[in-house]
Amino acid sequence: MEQIPLFPLEARLTRINAARNIWRFYEMSIQHDLFGGAVLVRRWGRIGTAGRLRLDLHANEGAAANALGRLLRLKIKRGYRWACAAS
């Protein structure tokens, strides 16, 4: 079982199963908005495509971090794994 960081501010995950033709990515990051809140930015799709984008508004960074952690645990439970950082 993989260890999840205590308070991640971003995550890059992949789910690859060549036998079933599954090549997916899921990225999340927390960014500040202009009004003092925080935005959880989520991007997902098939590897090699631009994917889809969703912005979730939260009152503060703590609430956004809680949402990110909850989604991270769910994605890992569904077979996603940490992706190597692109350099």
SVG drawing of the C-alpha trace seen along z (x, -y; Angstrom):
<svg xmlns="http://www.w3.org/2000/svg" viewBox="-17 -39 31 47">
<polyline fill="none" stroke="black" stroke-width="0.4" points="0.0,0.0 1.3,-3.4 1.9,-6.1 -0.2,-9.3 1.5,-12.6 -0.1,-14.2 -1.1,-17.5 -0.6,-17.3 -1.2,-20.5 -1.0,-18.7 -1.1,-15.2 -0.4,-13.5 -1.9,-10.0 -2.0,-7.5 -4.0,-4.3 -2.6,-2.0 -3.8,1.4 -2.6,2.3 -4.6,5.5 -7.9,3.6 -6.7,0.5 -6.9,-1.8 -4.5,-4.7 -5.8,-7.4 -4.4,-10.4 -5.8,-12.5 -4.2,-15.7 -5.2,-17.9 -3.7,-21.1 -4.8,-23.8 -4.6,-27.4 -5.6,-30.7 -8.3,-32.8 -8.5,-36.6 -11.1,-36.7 -9.1,-34.9 -10.6,-31.5 -9.0,-28.4 -9.7,-26.5 -9.2,-22.8 -8.2,-22.4 -8.8,-18.9 -7.8,-17.6 -8.3,-14.1 -8.6,-12.1 -6.8,-9.7 -3.0,-9.9 -1.9,-11.9 -5.0,-14.1 -5.7,-17.5 -8.4,-15.9 -11.2,-17.7 -11.0,-20.4 -13.0,-21.1 -12.6,-23.9 -14.1,-23.4 -14.3,-26.6 -13.6,-26.3 -13.7,-28.9 -10.1,-28.3 -7.0,-26.2 -7.8,-23.8 -11.2,-22.9 -9.6,-22.5 -6.9,-20.3 -9.5,-18.1 -11.3,-17.7 -8.0,-16.9 -7.1,-14.2 -10.6,-12.6 -10.4,-12.5 -6.8,-11.2 -7.8,-8.3 -10.7,-7.4 -8.6,-7.4 -5.9,-5.2 -8.6,-2.8 -9.8,-2.6 -6.4,-1.7 -4.6,-5.0 -0.9,-5.2 1.4,-8.1 2.9,-9.4 6.6,-10.2 7.2,-14.0 7.8,-15.3 11.1,-17.2"/>
</svg>
